[in-house]
Structure formats: structure tokens, C-alpha cells
């Protein structure tokens, strides 16, 4: 998360504690903005990691690529039927 998102989270926390109608409306706006920005930040982060893995695969560093993938998806234990 970026510093901007963290600042918005602190603002949202302060607005949530206020019980006025204006602060509740502002809380909803800030909450929605946080959701949008975190979704975009997550997408950018995952895209960056995918690009890293792709570069590792191209250069033949398969072990590093699979290690990076494993950090996101875990051990991959199959679920029994």
C-alpha cells in the first residue's frame, strides 16, 4: 500500500468515530476511494510480480521463478474430493 492509502485509512478511522451526518457521508466517500486505490495498487503489484516471473522464465532462472510463485500460492496441496 502507498502512503496516500495509509493516510486515507487514518482519515477514515477518524471519520468513523464522528456521529454527524456530514462525517458519515465523508466516511463513505473515503471508504470507496480507499477500496478503489487498494484494488489498483494490488493489480499493479501483481502485474509487477508476473513480469518478474516472466523475465526469470525467459532467462532460465526457473528455480527463482517457481520460488516467487510459491510465495503467493503456497505449497499447492490438493483438496480431496
N, C-alpha and C positions, 0 to 999 in steps of 0.2 A: 504494500500500500504506500501511497505517496504521502508526503507531509500535508498536502492540501486535504486529502481524505481524512487524515487523523485530526486536523483542525476542525473539519466539519463534524466529525464524531463528537468532539468535545462540545461544540456548539449545540448539537442535537441533544446531548446529555443535559445541558443547562436548560434548554427549552422544554424538555420533558418534565422537569421539576416545577415549572411555572404552570399555574392553573388558569391563566387567562385565555380567552378565545383567540386573540392575536398570536399568542405564543404557540398555541396548539396548531393553528394554521401554518405558522412558520416551521414548526416541528415537522409537519407532513411534507412540506416543500423540501426541507433539508434532508429528510429521510429518503425521499425519492431521488434527490441529487446524489446522495451517498450510494444508493443502490446502482444508479447508472454508472457512476465513476468507478466503483469497485468492479462491476461487470467488465467495463472496458479495460481496466488495469489487469484483471485476471486474464482476459483474452490476449492482451499484449504480452504478458509474462509467458503464457503457454505457447504462443507463437514463437517467442524468442527461444524457448527450450526446444521446440520442434526443429527450428532452424539449426540449433547447436547439434542435435542428434543427427540431422541430415548431413551436416558437414562432417561429423565424426564417421558416419557410414561411408561417405564419399572418399575420405582419406584412409579408410581401412582400420580405423580405431574402433573395432566392433565391441571390444570389452568395455571401453569407456561409454560407448553409446548405450549398450544394454544396462550398464550400471546407472546411467542417468534416467533411463526409462523405468528401471526398477524402483527408484526413489519415489516416483509418482504413483506407480500402480502396485507396489508391494511385491510379495512373493508369487502371487498369482495362483493361490490354491483354488482348486476347482470345487464348486459346490456340488454336493451329492444330490442325486435325483431321488 
